[in-house]
Amino acid sequence: MHGYTHLFIPGPTNVPEPVRRAMNLPQEDMRAPDFADFVTPLLADLKKVFRTESGRVFVFPSSGTGMWEAAMTNTLSPGDRVLMARFGQFSHLWMDMAERLGLEVDLVEVEWGKGTPVDVFAERLAADGEHRIRAVCVTHNETATGVTSDVAAVRAALDAAGHPAMLFVDGVSSIASIEFEMDEWGVDCAVAGSQKGFMMPAGLGLLGVSRKALEASASATSRRCFFSFDDMIKLNDTGYFPYTPATQLLRGLRVAVDMLLEETMEGVWARHRRLAEGVRTAVAAWEGCELVSAGEEWRSDTVSAIYVPEGVDAVRVINTAYEKYHTSLGSGLARLAGRVFRIGHLGSLNPVMLCGAISAAEMALLDCGAQIVPGSGVAAAIGHFRATTPDNRIQLRKSA
Ligand SMILES: Cc1ncc(COP(=O)(O)O)c(C=O)c1O
């Protein structure tokens, strides 16, 4: 086989060459006198990606799941009540973790395809006069269904109710890809991992923590050790880590953060919007295919989960794309298995790469019996991308 196997799963995402090269270096001394000169600015610049000035960002050798745990065990005590909604595999797993950590979960079940029910959350908060709810948890981008929730609206609901609960956000497939504003939205714990918008291999958990969450950790009694904020702060403040850090990954992260900040976060968000709209245009052109997200307000700019037409097996579509066309598409998770495939459109991507994913999906759909018009999705996508190239926008502005 020549060329690459193309990766269009919603994480891990493609690692840009400069990031990959930055990780290819000899092992270094993580206690060297000048290592702090590398760590301190990196931690400061991560705050710009999370959009926090008042909080801080921790980097653990871990993944997103570990950061769910770090957030909860550092700031909550067993028996504390948390308000959560379940509308996909990842919001389910976070809820399951909360229960296993001994928290009392006030769970709102939501149809898969929709996201955080702000109105129901507002009612529960208003009804909680004793302020028993200690944290409200929002899965910002449910990767299983391609649904984005409105975190700012949850913050507004907390404020309207005058409720002091902390706001935790799972931003694993949103932070560093789509708009995320830690300070502006009053987020207390913001969970991320290295392998999605950060364009890195898996292996680092990133956690944005507000001052309020740090204060809560002083009295929270859940057991924590490896993920202790206190241990991390003590060493991070000197530019080091409380245990052996993944130095190669940190070197890659440095370059990835530089790339994000150079593009600007607004630029990163706009690129993801444009790429996502290209995919959505293609899906709309495929007869019988439909997004899982139930309405425009829920559509994710990082991942599209797509129902295959009646009578088509989504597992076969995914396997065909992989085996015949060397393209990895995301699978349908849990109850969506066999009915859904996903296209990840986040990280280091451009329109032509995405046209490759759309054409592989289209070929596999046709091979598996979908009655779609060959080329219809690709034609729709290239129409969108041609109409939205920066050059076109410049020309349109000039002629206006
Ligand atoms: C929204 C969301 N939350 C949490 C996780 C778990 O993260 P990790 O696999 O890095 O532990 C994922 C993984 O895909 C995710 O998409």
PDBQT file of the ligand as one rigid body, heavy atoms in Angstrom, charges set to zero:
ROOT
HETATM    1  C1  LIG A 501     -16.312  13.984  25.383  1.00  0.00    +0.000 C 
HETATM    2  C2  LIG A 501     -15.303  13.010  25.897  1.00  0.00    +0.000 A 
HETATM    3  N1  LIG A 501     -15.109  12.923  27.216  1.00  0.00    +0.000 NA
HETATM    4  C3  LIG A 501     -14.217  12.082  27.736  1.00  0.00    +0.000 A 
HETATM    5  C4  LIG A 501     -13.483  11.242  26.946  1.00  0.00    +0.000 A 
HETATM    6  C5  LIG A 501     -12.504  10.307  27.557  1.00  0.00    +0.000 C 
HETATM    7  O1  LIG A 501     -11.229  10.771  27.289  1.00  0.00    +0.000 OA
HETATM    8  P1  LIG A 501      -9.952   9.823  27.233  1.00  0.00    +0.000 P 
HETATM    9  O2  LIG A 501     -10.253   8.759  26.227  1.00  0.00    +0.000 OA
HETATM   10  O3  LIG A 501      -8.860  10.753  26.820  1.00  0.00    +0.000 OA
HETATM   11  O4  LIG A 501      -9.771   9.285  28.590  1.00  0.00    +0.000 OA
HETATM   12  C6  LIG A 501     -13.644  11.284  25.562  1.00  0.00    +0.000 A 
HETATM   13  C7  LIG A 501     -12.877  10.409  24.687  1.00  0.00    +0.000 C 
HETATM   14  O5  LIG A 501     -13.065  10.334  23.501  1.00  0.00    +0.000 OA
HETATM   15  C8  LIG A 501     -14.582  12.199  25.028  1.00  0.00    +0.000 A 
HETATM   16  O6  LIG A 501     -14.771  12.288  23.710  1.00  0.00    +0.000 OA
ENDROOT
TORSDOF 0
